[in-house]
Amino acid sequence: MELMDAIHGRRSIRIFDGRPVEQGVLAQVLDAATYAPSRMNSQPWHFHVASGDARARVAEVMAMTTAYLEEYIDALGPEGVEHAARFYADLGAAPIVIGVASTITEDCNEARDNAISVGAAVQNVLLAIHGAGLAGCSISSPHWVRDRLGDVFDLKDGWEIVSLIVLGYAAEVPHGRDRHTDVVTYLT
């Protein structure tokens, strides 16, 4: 698959058929993350892969996020909140959940650099998932239950979960969405 085809073709999938993902494919996907750029090659990330019972524990914790969705009813509308609640209830039946952890820092510059680096690693994972014929979705809302997720993923001191990636085989057909076209300003 050509790079631009992967970039244009990748979609966030939130409904999976539950089939297991081969360990070799999963290893390739995670290897892609390690090639993301980071400030001075700091690689401020760690990926915690949950399947089976561990995945079920992650889903239990994420189901608690529905208590926080009411805050977003004005933005999402009742149907959007209901859709999000259904997804969080079982994470779309994704067989694999990757907890993306990053180092904790009080330094504002380092925190920004870490966020950019981790975002690049997450994008590499999402593109590798797509390239392997799988589907996935990055979830940036686990901050509501970050401490509980830290317990489930058995995080070391100095680390926190900043995102989750659910992945597996799609049970929905992805649809494209319009892209903003006014996002570039050229200066000469």
Steps between C-alpha positions, in 0.01 A plus 500: 500500500634840406544751780252758369243226438539392863469856626192569290342158560543465875181554699413470867300182552298446817326169429703180475411137430702368796732271303844470661797683352808293417795567730736556205275766349465669837880502542541669159244763590676579827839505329369782282443709813867488590593676176311818588707813546560629851694785657866399512387137447349499851224258395271604789252217446419149610228278356301267724310235302186358657310199371279237663432564869725809506305648209175432689637690802588796277147495355351498852698810590419676173130427550522735799568790263131511409445689827702785350330509161207708624740797500510470122130466425489853354786421261413139415124506535304218667566255212874573508515443875304175462734384221807583711353320802439185292859511373650547846288216640708235318744700285326390183593133561861575403711199602809713571534821698834677511556737790736772382701634792732796515736635758366755745684831514440837659705676232257664253737475204579136566129420547418661164784315328389172656142553382617568145729195505233269639252633243745412222541149644122455520465609136768247399303229682172602334659500154665163566166359617339618177789368290465157665134477402379567853295784639554721799408812688694727732313604812618819661246511782644260757613797707172468691606160633876535457588383852285188472648419160845545651411229750369264231810548286724481809682822413832582657540824695559796273273374220137568408254372239444773241307307237354162417502331162237235434565268210378191325307408188231749398134413528393828346571665169704814548362817351694802393440840643562835344836648585554865581654676205592830662779367722808623315640851463791545264741782576745625237 
